[in-house]
Amino acid sequence: MNYNNILQKLPYTKPFLFVDELLKVDEKSAEGLYTFPVDSFFYKGHFKNNPVTPGVILTECMAQIGVVSLGIFLLEDQVNESQEIELAMSSSEVDFYLPVFPGETVKVVSEKLFFRFNKLKCEVRMYDKTEKLICRGKIAGMIKSKLAGDNSRKN
Amino acid sequence: MKEKEILDSLKKIVSPYVQRKEGLENFNEETDFIKDLEVNSANLVDVILDVEDEFDIEIDNDSMNGMMTVGDAKNIIERKLASA
């Protein structure tokens, strides 16, 4: 199975799209990959002469793969395919363990904690190529399809 | 369960999510979660999940949509407890 239908619905584009590939998306979890291009805009300023991926960008990458992609899957399950989504991050609490340098590929693994009343909250982890933990945390967002009324449900 | 117990319990549940603390000083059935307490919609979901755990009830989408004030929440809780 490929997840192009989900990728196409992600409401982001360069330079703020942080999903290359989805490896797995199901009712309870999502996994995906992203490689940070060496010429990404933020390396110019973070830090001076010492490019490191900002934590806020790592958090965004975790949210796009772990929460938004999963949310699109969960919504598509219930509503007609052509609808667009409305989206807002509502909270994030992330601990960081390792730096991510330009050109690195990361894997994001997310598990759903709950999806109710349009709020999707997930436990999300990011790993490097050697499966070492880069960061982990809980991220939540409000997500619903634009036309439908209420898509929430228990778990 | 007495009304006052439900209101006390609601106040305790909502407190961590309140932006406008003055709203808590005058906490009553007319208190509006969003207007008076400035709880955001994402945290209102947390409030509802906490209410479900506290009272061991399940709140459906329709009930959630009608939950604007503390009094609305109290009525929903009472109704669910009565039908349990």
gemmi code that builds the backbone of each chain (N, CA, C; Angstrom):
import gemmi

chains = {
    "A": [
        ("MET", (0.842, -1.196, 0.000), (0.000, 0.000, 0.000), (0.878, 1.247, 0.000)),
        ("ASN", (0.546, 2.237, -0.827), (1.266, 3.488, -0.703), (0.327, 4.536, -0.114)),
        ("TYR", (0.908, 5.592, 0.321), (0.130, 6.583, 1.053), (0.092, 7.913, 0.315)),
        ("ASN", (0.155, 7.833, -1.009), (0.147, 9.072, -1.800), (-1.089, 9.917, -1.555)),
        ("ASN", (-2.214, 9.244, -1.310), (-3.439, 10.014, -1.065), (-3.299, 10.888, 0.185)),
        ("ILE", (-2.588, 10.377, 1.178), (-2.364, 11.177, 2.393), (-1.360, 12.296, 2.102)),
        ("LEU", (-0.254, 11.930, 1.437), (0.769, 12.934, 1.126), (0.180, 14.098, 0.337)),
        ("GLN", (-0.708, 13.763, -0.599), (-1.308, 14.815, -1.426), (-2.193, 15.755, -0.620)),
        ("LYS", (-2.731, 15.262, 0.460), (-3.622, 16.095, 1.261), (-2.912, 16.893, 2.338)),
        ("LEU", (-1.631, 16.639, 2.535), (-0.902, 17.435, 3.531), (-0.934, 18.899, 3.089)),
        ("PRO", (-1.347, 19.787, 3.977), (-1.529, 21.188, 3.559), (-0.233, 22.005, 3.637)),
        ("TYR", (0.883, 21.404, 3.258), (2.171, 22.099, 3.338), (2.870, 22.027, 1.996)),
        ("THR", (3.819, 22.938, 1.828), (4.690, 22.831, 0.666), (6.068, 23.345, 1.070)),
        ("LYS", (7.056, 23.181, 0.167), (8.385, 23.709, 0.443), (8.309, 25.202, 0.694)),
        ("PRO", (9.032, 25.750, 1.622), (10.067, 25.085, 2.435), (9.559, 24.593, 3.780)),
        ("PHE", (8.271, 24.282, 3.883), (7.764, 23.888, 5.187), (7.054, 22.539, 5.168)),
        ("LEU", (7.417, 21.715, 4.198), (6.919, 20.335, 4.171), (8.026, 19.441, 4.712)),
        ("PHE", (7.725, 18.698, 5.763), (8.754, 17.869, 6.398), (8.364, 16.385, 6.426)),
        ("VAL", (7.804, 15.938, 5.299), (7.479, 14.523, 5.125), (7.971, 14.121, 3.740)),
        ("ASP", (8.838, 13.086, 3.657), (9.220, 12.554, 2.347), (8.404, 11.323, 2.016)),
        ("GLU", (8.237, 10.466, 3.009), (7.639, 9.164, 2.749), (6.922, 8.660, 3.987)),
        ("LEU", (5.775, 8.062, 3.788), (5.073, 7.409, 4.904), (5.297, 5.904, 4.779)),
        ("LEU", (5.768, 5.288, 5.854), (6.061, 3.854, 5.830), (4.860, 3.032, 6.254)),
        ("LYS", (4.072, 3.618, 7.170), (2.940, 2.873, 7.717), (1.964, 3.854, 8.337)),
        ("VAL", (0.700, 3.713, 8.023), (-0.329, 4.506, 8.701), (-1.527, 3.585, 8.925)),
        ("ASP", (-1.951, 3.467, 10.163), (-3.163, 2.697, 10.427), (-3.986, 3.388, 11.513)),
        ("GLU", (-5.011, 2.731, 11.991), (-5.934, 3.330, 12.963), (-5.235, 3.878, 14.201)),
        ("LYS", (-4.122, 3.252, 14.552), (-3.506, 3.590, 15.836), (-2.152, 4.265, 15.730)),
        ("SER", (-1.517, 4.215, 14.550), (-0.133, 4.681, 14.502), (0.266, 5.175, 13.118)),
        ("ALA", (1.416, 5.857, 13.083), (1.961, 6.315, 11.807), (3.481, 6.308, 11.887)),
        ("GLU", (4.118, 6.043, 10.737), (5.574, 6.071, 10.659), (5.970, 6.700, 9.352)),
        ("GLY", (7.016, 7.537, 9.389), (7.443, 8.158, 8.142), (8.877, 8.642, 8.214)),
        ("LEU", (9.378, 9.049, 7.045), (10.772, 9.472, 6.928), (10.867, 10.885, 6.381)),
        ("TYR", (11.926, 11.573, 6.818), (12.250, 12.851, 6.197), (13.760, 13.058, 6.228)),
        ("THR", (14.286, 13.550, 5.110), (15.704, 13.906, 5.052), (15.798, 15.422, 4.991)),
        ("PHE", (16.535, 15.999, 5.916), (16.680, 17.460, 5.957), (17.694, 17.905, 4.919)),
        ("PRO", (17.246, 18.573, 3.843), (18.183, 18.998, 2.794), (19.245, 19.933, 3.363)),
        ("VAL", (20.449, 19.734, 2.867), (21.578, 20.535, 3.351), (21.308, 22.030, 3.150)),
        ("ASP", (20.545, 22.360, 2.105), (20.295, 23.787, 1.823), (18.995, 24.312, 2.440)),
        ("SER", (18.474, 23.620, 3.453), (17.243, 24.100, 4.108), (17.440, 25.509, 4.642)),
        ("PHE", (16.349, 26.302, 4.579), (16.492, 27.750, 4.851), (16.996, 28.074, 6.256)),
        ("PHE", (16.647, 27.217, 7.218), (16.976, 27.570, 8.611), (18.434, 27.360, 8.979)),
        ("TYR", (19.164, 26.586, 8.171), (20.572, 26.355, 8.527), (21.422, 27.613, 8.412)),
        ("LYS", (20.935, 28.549, 7.611), (21.662, 29.808, 7.438), (21.775, 30.571, 8.763)),
        ("GLY", (20.739, 30.464, 9.581), (20.725, 31.264, 10.809), (20.792, 30.464, 12.091)),
        ("HIS", (20.705, 29.144, 12.020), (20.666, 28.305, 13.224), (21.706, 27.213, 13.105)),
        ("PHE", (22.929, 27.371, 13.630), (23.399, 28.622, 14.234), (24.393, 29.280, 13.283)),
        ("LYS", (24.873, 30.479, 13.647), (25.899, 31.127, 12.828), (27.069, 30.169, 12.609)),
        ("ASN", (27.371, 29.868, 11.373), (28.499, 29.001, 11.012), (28.473, 27.628, 11.671)),
        ("ASN", (27.301, 27.201, 12.129), (27.218, 25.910, 12.802), (25.814, 25.357, 12.619)),
        ("PRO", (25.523, 24.843, 11.412), (24.147, 24.435, 11.105), (23.673, 23.204, 11.886)),
        ("VAL", (22.608, 23.393, 12.644), (21.950, 22.316, 13.385), (20.441, 22.510, 13.185)),
        ("THR", (19.714, 21.415, 13.020), (18.268, 21.550, 12.808), (17.587, 22.062, 14.078)),
        ("PRO", (16.828, 23.160, 13.980), (16.159, 23.710, 15.165), (15.138, 22.732, 15.753)),
        ("GLY", (15.044, 22.736, 17.079), (14.080, 21.869, 17.754), (12.656, 22.119, 17.296)),
        ("VAL", (12.352, 23.365, 17.005), (10.997, 23.690, 16.560), (10.687, 23.033, 15.202)),
        ("ILE", (11.731, 22.870, 14.390), (11.548, 22.199, 13.092), (11.412, 20.684, 13.302)),
        ("LEU", (12.178, 20.138, 14.241), (12.022, 18.708, 14.553), (10.610, 18.434, 15.066)),
        ("THR", (10.127, 19.353, 15.907), (8.766, 19.213, 16.428), (7.752, 19.266, 15.293)),
        ("GLU", (7.960, 20.194, 14.364), (7.065, 20.316, 13.212), (7.074, 19.036, 12.376)),
        ("CYS", (8.265, 18.479, 12.174), (8.397, 17.234, 11.408), (7.639, 16.107, 12.109)),
        ("MET", (7.785, 16.032, 13.437), (7.045, 15.009, 14.195), (5.542, 15.217, 14.066)),
        ("ALA", (5.125, 16.486, 14.071), (3.690, 16.775, 13.986), (3.145, 16.432, 12.594)),
        ("GLN", (3.901, 16.766, 11.546), (3.398, 16.522, 10.187), (3.262, 15.030, 9.894)),
        ("ILE", (4.255, 14.242, 10.335), (4.177, 12.792, 10.108), (3.266, 12.129, 11.139)),
        ("GLY", (3.487, 12.492, 12.398), (2.874, 11.738, 13.483), (1.445, 12.119, 13.799)),
        ("VAL", (1.096, 13.375, 13.578), (-0.249, 13.821, 13.937), (-1.085, 14.134, 12.688)),
        ("VAL", (-0.539, 14.959, 11.785), (-1.350, 15.383, 10.632), (-1.590, 14.230, 9.654)),
        ("SER", (-0.531, 13.481, 9.333), (-0.716, 12.360, 8.395), (-1.663, 11.327, 8.984)),
        ("LEU", (-1.485, 11.036, 10.266), (-2.389, 10.091, 10.935), (-3.813, 10.637, 10.964)),
        ("GLY", (-3.930, 11.919, 11.232), (-5.251, 12.546, 11.284), (-5.969, 12.483, 9.944)),
        ("ILE", (-5.233, 12.720, 8.855), (-5.835, 12.639, 7.519), (-6.336, 11.221, 7.265)),
        ("PHE", (-5.520, 10.244, 7.673), (-5.953, 8.842, 7.528), (-7.233, 8.585, 8.319)),
        ("LEU", (-7.267, 9.052, 9.548), (-8.432, 8.790, 10.403), (-9.680, 9.488, 9.865)),
        ("LEU", (-9.506, 10.670, 9.297), (-10.656, 11.385, 8.737), (-11.131, 10.732, 7.447)),
        ("GLU", (-10.193, 10.291, 6.624), (-10.567, 9.689, 5.338), (-11.350, 8.430, 5.534)),
        ("ASP", (-11.070, 7.803, 6.645), (-11.774, 6.597, 6.975), (-13.275, 6.846, 7.122)),
        ("GLN", (-13.603, 8.059, 7.491), (-15.001, 8.340, 7.809), (-15.694, 9.201, 6.773)),
        ("VAL", (-14.948, 10.019, 6.051), (-15.626, 10.964, 5.174), (-15.141, 10.831, 3.749)),
        ("ASN", (-15.840, 11.456, 2.894), (-15.560, 11.371, 1.468), (-14.204, 11.987, 1.115)),
        ("GLU", (-13.586, 11.382, 0.129), (-12.161, 11.581, -0.099), (-11.706, 12.960, -0.548)),
        ("SER", (-12.571, 13.707, -1.182), (-12.077, 14.922, -1.808), (-12.008, 16.115, -0.854)),
        ("GLN", (-12.444, 15.912, 0.379), (-12.513, 17.066, 1.266), (-11.145, 17.517, 1.781)),
        ("GLU", (-11.061, 18.813, 1.965), (-9.843, 19.358, 2.550), (-9.963, 19.353, 4.066)),
        ("ILE", (-8.827, 19.590, 4.726), (-8.863, 19.557, 6.188), (-8.577, 20.933, 6.789)),
        ("GLU", (-9.099, 21.110, 7.990), (-8.783, 22.290, 8.800), (-7.922, 21.807, 9.946)),
        ("LEU", (-6.932, 22.626, 10.293), (-5.869, 22.085, 11.122), (-5.260, 23.153, 12.011)),
        ("ALA", (-4.955, 22.795, 13.267), (-4.162, 23.675, 14.119), (-3.465, 22.849, 15.190)),
        ("MET", (-2.188, 23.122, 15.384), (-1.500, 22.441, 16.484), (-2.028, 23.037, 17.784)),
        ("SER", (-2.306, 22.179, 18.773), (-2.838, 22.730, 20.017), (-1.873, 22.611, 21.179)),
        ("SER", (-0.989, 21.629, 21.161), (0.023, 21.566, 22.220), (1.176, 20.670, 21.806)),
        ("SER", (2.345, 20.951, 22.375), (3.488, 20.067, 22.171), (4.379, 20.135, 23.398)),
        ("GLU", (4.838, 18.978, 23.774), (5.773, 18.902, 24.902), (6.823, 17.883, 24.503)),
        ("VAL", (8.011, 18.379, 24.171), (9.010, 17.514, 23.553), (10.338, 17.582, 24.304)),
        ("ASP", (10.945, 16.422, 24.502), (12.298, 16.348, 25.060), (13.263, 15.968, 23.942)),
        ("PHE", (14.431, 16.624, 23.931), (15.410, 16.405, 22.874), (16.654, 15.722, 23.426)),
        ("TYR", (17.182, 14.764, 22.659), (18.330, 13.993, 23.134), (19.551, 14.116, 22.233)),
        ("LEU", (19.327, 14.187, 20.905), (20.465, 14.244, 19.979), (20.251, 15.345, 18.946)),
        ("PRO", (21.336, 15.976, 18.484), (21.192, 16.973, 17.420), (20.990, 16.298, 16.063)),
        ("VAL", (20.352, 17.029, 15.154), (20.187, 16.542, 13.776), (20.918, 17.514, 12.855)),
        ("PHE", (21.887, 16.993, 12.095), (22.707, 17.844, 11.246), (22.188, 17.851, 9.801)),
        ("PRO", (22.624, 18.834, 9.007), (22.149, 18.933, 7.619), (22.370, 17.621, 6.862)),
        ("GLY", (21.351, 17.209, 6.115), (21.472, 16.013, 5.295), (21.032, 14.733, 5.990)),
        ("GLU", (20.767, 14.801, 7.291), (20.375, 13.583, 8.016), (18.953, 13.151, 7.677)),
        ("THR", (18.756, 11.826, 7.693), (17.416, 11.257, 7.525), (16.899, 10.830, 8.894)),
        ("VAL", (15.666, 11.204, 9.174), (15.066, 10.819, 10.457), (13.809, 9.987, 10.211)),
        ("LYS", (13.522, 9.147, 11.198), (12.276, 8.366, 11.149), (11.391, 8.803, 12.305)),
        ("VAL", (10.146, 9.071, 11.999), (9.184, 9.480, 13.023), (8.181, 8.341, 13.240)),
        ("VAL", (7.977, 8.014, 14.507), (7.040, 6.953, 14.873), (6.030, 7.537, 15.856)),
        ("SER", (4.756, 7.385, 15.532), (3.717, 8.011, 16.342), (2.659, 6.996, 16.759)),
        ("GLU", (2.207, 7.136, 17.993), (1.087, 6.307, 18.450), (-0.034, 7.197, 18.961)),
        ("LYS", (-1.243, 6.880, 18.519), (-2.398, 7.678, 18.918), (-2.712, 7.464, 20.397)),
        ("LEU", (-2.887, 8.564, 21.109), (-3.366, 8.477, 22.491), (-4.891, 8.572, 22.499)),
        ("PHE", (-5.414, 9.569, 21.796), (-6.860, 9.616, 21.581), (-7.188, 10.515, 20.401)),
        ("PHE", (-8.352, 10.271, 19.817), (-8.893, 11.163, 18.789), (-10.367, 11.330, 19.105)),
        ("ARG", (-10.690, 12.446, 19.740), (-12.079, 12.685, 20.124), (-12.407, 14.159, 19.995)),
        ("PHE", (-13.636, 14.442, 19.603), (-14.110, 15.820, 19.460), (-13.115, 16.644, 18.633)),
        ("ASN", (-12.604, 16.048, 17.582), (-11.660, 16.689, 16.643), (-10.254, 16.906, 17.185)),
        ("LYS", (-9.981, 16.439, 18.392), (-8.621, 16.605, 18.920), (-7.878, 15.275, 18.825)),
        ("LEU", (-6.742, 15.328, 18.136), (-5.897, 14.142, 18.006), (-4.630, 14.364, 18.820)),
        ("LYS", (-4.409, 13.493, 19.794), (-3.201, 13.610, 20.617), (-2.378, 12.339, 20.456)),
        ("CYS", (-1.075, 12.517, 20.239), (-0.207, 11.378, 19.966), (1.065, 11.432, 20.797)),
        ("GLU", (1.605, 10.246, 21.019), (2.944, 10.104, 21.600), (3.870, 9.894, 20.406)),
        ("VAL", (4.842, 10.785, 20.241), (5.645, 10.747, 19.007), (7.131, 10.647, 19.345)),
        ("ARG", (7.822, 9.808, 18.571), (9.270, 9.664, 18.747), (9.962, 9.872, 17.401)),
        ("MET", (11.200, 10.418, 17.469), (12.006, 10.560, 16.260), (13.328, 9.836, 16.470)),
        ("TYR", (13.724, 9.039, 15.446), (14.961, 8.264, 15.536), (15.911, 8.626, 14.400)),
        ("ASP", (17.219, 8.424, 14.645), (18.188, 8.612, 13.566), (18.382, 7.282, 12.825)),
        ("LYS", (19.328, 7.257, 11.879), (19.509, 6.073, 11.034), (19.915, 4.839, 11.821)),
        ("THR", (20.553, 5.054, 12.964), (20.983, 3.906, 13.762), (19.962, 3.598, 14.861)),
        ("GLU", (18.746, 4.121, 14.685), (17.650, 3.863, 15.624), (17.866, 4.480, 17.006)),
        ("LYS", (18.763, 5.453, 17.061), (18.922, 6.172, 18.328), (17.850, 7.250, 18.444)),
        ("LEU", (17.367, 7.417, 19.664), (16.289, 8.373, 19.900), (16.807, 9.813, 19.803)),
        ("ILE", (16.215, 10.603, 18.923), (16.566, 12.020, 18.782), (15.699, 12.866, 19.700)),
        ("CYS", (14.391, 12.638, 19.673), (13.479, 13.375, 20.545), (12.174, 12.614, 20.671)),
        ("ARG", (11.438, 12.952, 21.709), (10.122, 12.319, 21.891), (9.217, 13.253, 22.668)),
        ("GLY", (7.934, 13.081, 22.487), (7.021, 13.931, 23.233), (5.578, 13.683, 22.858)),
        ("LYS", (4.727, 14.506, 23.441), (3.302, 14.413, 23.148), (2.892, 15.646, 22.348)),
        ("ILE", (2.238, 15.404, 21.236), (1.809, 16.496, 20.366), (0.311, 16.313, 20.085)),
        ("ALA", (-0.415, 17.421, 20.148), (-1.856, 17.354, 19.871), (-2.249, 18.439, 18.894)),
        ("GLY", (-3.282, 18.150, 18.130), (-3.812, 19.136, 17.204), (-5.309, 18.980, 17.061)),
        ("MET", (-5.931, 20.065, 16.607), (-7.350, 19.999, 16.256), (-7.396, 19.767, 14.752)),
        ("ILE", (-8.138, 18.764, 14.333), (-8.174, 18.436, 12.915), (-9.569, 17.983, 12.518)),
        ("LYS", (-10.073, 18.583, 11.454), (-11.364, 18.127, 10.937), (-11.445, 18.432, 9.449)),
        ("SER", (-12.364, 17.760, 8.786), (-12.525, 18.035, 7.369), (-13.376, 19.291, 7.217)),
        ("LYS", (-13.115, 20.022, 6.137), (-13.689, 21.361, 6.013), (-15.209, 21.384, 5.897)),
        ("LEU", (-15.769, 20.405, 5.238), (-17.211, 20.458, 5.015), (-18.016, 19.731, 6.084)),
        ("ALA", (-17.471, 18.643, 6.558), (-18.242, 17.845, 7.512), (-18.389, 18.579, 8.828)),
        ("GLY", (-19.416, 18.223, 9.586), (-19.644, 18.869, 10.871), (-18.703, 18.351, 11.927)),
        ("ASP", (-18.969, 17.171, 12.436), (-18.216, 16.677, 13.572), (-17.730, 15.266, 13.282)),
        ("ASN", (-16.404, 15.128, 13.230), (-15.860, 13.824, 12.875), (-15.257, 13.082, 14.053)),
        ("SER", (-15.489, 13.610, 15.222), (-14.824, 12.977, 16.350), (-15.550, 11.700, 16.753)),
        ("ARG", (-14.840, 10.882, 17.448), (-15.431, 9.641, 17.967), (-14.503, 9.093, 19.018)),
        ("LYS", (-14.959, 8.099, 19.682), (-14.151, 7.576, 20.781), (-12.970, 6.799, 20.241)),
        ("ASN", (-11.784, 7.131, 20.737), (-10.529, 6.488, 20.365), (-10.334, 6.392, 18.868)),
    ],
    "B": [
        ("MET", (-25.523, 12.258, 43.468), (-24.472, 13.232, 43.811), (-25.066, 14.634, 43.908)),
        ("LYS", (-24.672, 15.353, 44.923), (-25.228, 16.698, 45.115), (-24.680, 17.685, 44.080)),
        ("GLU", (-25.503, 18.689, 43.790), (-25.083, 19.700, 42.817), (-23.760, 20.339, 43.177)),
        ("LYS", (-23.609, 20.650, 44.442), (-22.400, 21.348, 44.869), (-21.160, 20.481, 44.657)),
        ("GLU", (-21.311, 19.206, 44.893), (-20.172, 18.297, 44.674), (-19.772, 18.294, 43.200)),
        ("ILE", (-20.790, 18.286, 42.327), (-20.497, 18.293, 40.889), (-19.802, 19.602, 40.504)),
        ("LEU", (-20.298, 20.723, 41.020), (-19.690, 22.016, 40.685), (-18.261, 22.107, 41.217)),
        ("ASP", (-18.050, 21.635, 42.447), (-16.689, 21.656, 43.016), (-15.746, 20.814, 42.166)),
        ("SER", (-16.245, 19.669, 41.769), (-15.438, 18.767, 40.981), (-15.128, 19.362, 39.603)),
        ("LEU", (-16.113, 20.025, 38.997), (-15.899, 20.680, 37.705), (-14.856, 21.787, 37.811)),
        ("LYS", (-14.947, 22.531, 38.891), (-14.006, 23.637, 39.097), (-12.577, 23.105, 39.188)),
        ("LYS", (-12.438, 22.008, 39.905), (-11.120, 21.401, 40.070), (-10.590, 20.897, 38.716)),
        ("ILE", (-11.473, 20.287, 37.938), (-11.062, 19.730, 36.644), (-10.655, 20.839, 35.673)),
        ("VAL", (-11.409, 21.923, 35.637), (-11.172, 22.960, 34.627), (-10.009, 23.889, 35.003)),
        ("SER", (-9.716, 23.988, 36.304), (-8.723, 24.970, 36.783), (-7.385, 24.974, 36.026)),
        ("PRO", (-6.783, 23.798, 35.772), (-5.469, 23.844, 35.098), (-5.518, 24.452, 33.694)),
        ("TYR", (-6.692, 24.505, 33.083), (-6.795, 24.965, 31.700), (-7.269, 26.410, 31.569)),
        ("VAL", (-7.546, 27.047, 32.721), (-8.143, 28.384, 32.713), (-7.086, 29.461, 32.456)),
        ("GLN", (-7.364, 30.335, 31.472), (-6.462, 31.470, 31.231), (-6.861, 32.668, 32.084)),
        ("ARG", (-8.150, 32.852, 32.247), (-8.645, 34.022, 32.971), (-9.015, 33.590, 34.384)),
        ("LYS", (-8.075, 33.758, 35.301), (-8.242, 33.240, 36.662), (-9.371, 33.946, 37.421)),
        ("GLU", (-9.657, 35.219, 37.067), (-10.760, 35.924, 37.757), (-12.072, 35.161, 37.565)),
        ("GLY", (-12.180, 34.503, 36.422), (-13.389, 33.743, 36.129), (-13.652, 32.656, 37.155)),
        ("LEU", (-12.582, 32.172, 37.776), (-12.722, 31.087, 38.757), (-13.257, 31.599, 40.091)),
        ("GLU", (-12.970, 32.872, 40.395), (-13.402, 33.437, 41.679), (-14.920, 33.466, 41.762)),
        ("ASN", (-15.524, 33.682, 40.625), (-16.975, 33.784, 40.580), (-17.561, 32.598, 39.804)),
        ("PHE", (-17.127, 31.407, 40.187), (-17.475, 30.184, 39.449), (-18.901, 29.751, 39.768)),
        ("ASN", (-19.797, 29.807, 38.793), (-21.166, 29.356, 39.031), (-21.751, 28.757, 37.751)),
        ("GLU", (-23.025, 28.438, 37.792), (-23.616, 27.733, 36.648), (-23.624, 28.554, 35.362)),
        ("GLU", (-23.578, 29.875, 35.512), (-23.577, 30.738, 34.319), (-22.179, 30.885, 33.712)),
        ("THR", (-21.167, 30.458, 34.442), (-19.798, 30.613, 33.944), (-19.640, 29.913, 32.592)),
        ("ASP", (-19.185, 30.678, 31.607), (-18.983, 30.163, 30.249), (-17.512, 29.737, 30.103)),
        ("PHE", (-17.301, 28.499, 29.705), (-15.928, 27.975, 29.648), (-15.028, 28.831, 28.758)),
        ("ILE", (-15.566, 29.250, 27.619), (-14.727, 29.971, 26.664), (-14.700, 31.469, 26.956)),
        ("LYS", (-15.877, 32.069, 27.210), (-15.912, 33.523, 27.411), (-15.378, 33.941, 28.774)),
        ("ASP", (-15.807, 33.256, 29.828), (-15.436, 33.693, 31.182), (-14.102, 33.111, 31.647)),
        ("LEU", (-13.816, 31.884, 31.233), (-12.599, 31.233, 31.728), (-11.483, 31.237, 30.682)),
        ("GLU", (-11.848, 31.564, 29.429), (-10.882, 31.595, 28.332), (-10.120, 30.278, 28.164)),
        ("VAL", (-10.870, 29.197, 28.273), (-10.325, 27.877, 27.949), (-10.339, 27.752, 26.426)),
        ("ASN", (-9.285, 27.218, 25.821), (-9.341, 27.076, 24.359), (-10.035, 25.771, 23.983)),
        ("SER", (-10.377, 25.630, 22.712), (-11.216, 24.493, 22.310), (-10.494, 23.163, 22.508)),
        ("ALA", (-9.169, 23.164, 22.336), (-8.418, 21.920, 22.526), (-8.443, 21.501, 23.997)),
        ("ASN", (-8.320, 22.486, 24.895), (-8.355, 22.148, 26.315), (-9.761, 21.824, 26.798)),
        ("LEU", (-10.761, 22.343, 26.102), (-12.135, 21.974, 26.444), (-12.333, 20.462, 26.224)),
        ("VAL", (-11.665, 19.931, 25.203), (-11.709, 18.480, 24.999), (-11.069, 17.765, 26.192)),
        ("ASP", (-9.950, 18.297, 26.676), (-9.308, 17.697, 27.861), (-10.237, 17.732, 29.066)),
        ("VAL", (-10.944, 18.844, 29.227), (-11.900, 18.966, 30.327), (-12.948, 17.850, 30.223)),
        ("ILE", (-13.466, 17.652, 29.023), (-14.505, 16.637, 28.840), (-13.973, 15.231, 29.120)),
        ("LEU", (-12.749, 14.956, 28.659), (-12.174, 13.631, 28.921), (-11.965, 13.433, 30.423)),
        ("ASP", (-11.557, 14.506, 31.115), (-11.379, 14.411, 32.567), (-12.721, 14.217, 33.274)),
        ("VAL", (-13.744, 14.889, 32.779), (-15.092, 14.721, 33.349), (-15.550, 13.267, 33.179)),
        ("GLU", (-15.288, 12.703, 32.001), (-15.675, 11.300, 31.768), (-15.001, 10.377, 32.770)),
        ("ASP", (-13.714, 10.606, 33.014), (-12.986, 9.755, 33.957), (-13.490, 9.949, 35.380)),
        ("GLU", (-13.672, 11.218, 35.746), (-14.069, 11.540, 37.115), (-15.436, 10.937, 37.459)),
        ("PHE", (-16.382, 11.032, 36.519), (-17.754, 10.597, 36.821), (-18.098, 9.241, 36.203)),
        ("ASP", (-17.115, 8.660, 35.499), (-17.323, 7.362, 34.864), (-18.545, 7.366, 33.936)),
        ("ILE", (-18.573, 8.359, 33.057), (-19.655, 8.467, 32.085), (-19.049, 8.670, 30.702)),
        ("GLU", (-19.875, 8.561, 29.668), (-19.380, 8.846, 28.323), (-20.168, 10.010, 27.741)),
        ("ILE", (-19.452, 10.982, 27.231), (-20.099, 12.169, 26.676), (-20.044, 12.094, 25.154)),
        ("ASP", (-21.202, 12.170, 24.517), (-21.243, 12.044, 23.061), (-21.091, 13.420, 22.396)),
        ("ASN", (-21.006, 13.398, 21.071), (-20.759, 14.639, 20.332), (-21.843, 15.691, 20.546)),
        ("ASP", (-23.083, 15.246, 20.581), (-24.177, 16.213, 20.753), (-24.092, 16.907, 22.103)),
        ("SER", (-23.806, 16.125, 23.142), (-23.671, 16.714, 24.478), (-22.516, 17.707, 24.501)),
        ("MET", (-21.410, 17.308, 23.872), (-20.227, 18.167, 23.823), (-20.563, 19.510, 23.174)),
        ("ASN", (-21.318, 19.450, 22.083), (-21.646, 20.693, 21.373), (-22.515, 21.617, 22.210)),
        ("GLY", (-23.294, 21.058, 23.138), (-24.159, 21.896, 23.960), (-23.531, 22.309, 25.271)),
        ("MET", (-22.236, 22.045, 25.413), (-21.587, 22.316, 26.695), (-20.868, 23.662, 26.680)),
        ("MET", (-21.632, 24.741, 26.798), (-21.029, 26.065, 26.777), (-20.699, 26.561, 28.186)),
        ("THR", (-21.569, 26.258, 29.115), (-21.389, 26.780, 30.473), (-21.230, 25.650, 31.480)),
        ("VAL", (-20.825, 26.054, 32.680), (-20.683, 25.114, 33.790), (-22.028, 24.444, 34.085)),
        ("GLY", (-23.110, 25.221, 33.968), (-24.444, 24.661, 34.188), (-24.795, 23.600, 33.158)),
        ("ASP", (-24.437, 23.857, 31.888), (-24.656, 22.852, 30.841), (-23.941, 21.556, 31.206)),
        ("ALA", (-22.689, 21.705, 31.616), (-21.886, 20.527, 31.961), (-22.524, 19.788, 33.129)),
        ("LYS", (-22.958, 20.549, 34.132), (-23.583, 19.930, 35.316), (-24.828, 19.147, 34.911)),
        ("ASN", (-25.649, 19.755, 34.044), (-26.872, 19.071, 33.599), (-26.562, 17.781, 32.849)),
        ("ILE", (-25.542, 17.850, 31.996), (-25.171, 16.655, 31.234), (-24.684, 15.553, 32.178)),
        ("ILE", (-23.862, 15.950, 33.135), (-23.344, 14.965, 34.094), (-24.502, 14.335, 34.883)),
        ("GLU", (-25.418, 15.166, 35.352), (-26.556, 14.650, 36.128), (-27.394, 13.689, 35.297)),
        ("ARG", (-27.606, 14.073, 34.028), (-28.425, 13.236, 33.162), (-27.755, 11.880, 32.922)),
        ("LYS", (-26.439, 11.934, 32.667), (-25.719, 10.686, 32.399), (-25.667, 9.806, 33.648)),
        ("LEU", (-25.490, 10.428, 34.803), (-25.428, 9.654, 36.041), (-26.783, 8.999, 36.317)),
        ("ALA", (-27.849, 9.722, 36.003), (-29.193, 9.203, 36.267), (-29.518, 8.024, 35.358)),
        ("SER", (-28.979, 8.060, 34.123), (-29.308, 7.001, 33.175), (-28.317, 5.836, 33.253)),
        ("ALA", (-27.314, 5.966, 34.100), (-26.277, 4.924, 34.181), (-26.790, 3.702, 34.943)),
    ],
}
model = gemmi.Model(1)
for chain_id, residues in chains.items():
    chain = gemmi.Chain(chain_id)
    for i, (resn, *xyz) in enumerate(residues, 1):
        res = gemmi.Residue()
        res.name, res.seqid = resn, gemmi.SeqId(i, " ")
        for name, pos in zip(("N", "CA", "C"), xyz):
            atom = gemmi.Atom()
            atom.name, atom.element = name, gemmi.Element(name[0])
            atom.pos, atom.b_iso = gemmi.Position(*pos), 0.0
            res.add_atom(atom)
        chain.add_residue(res)
    model.add_chain(chain)
structure = gemmi.Structure()
structure.add_model(model)
structure.setup_entities()
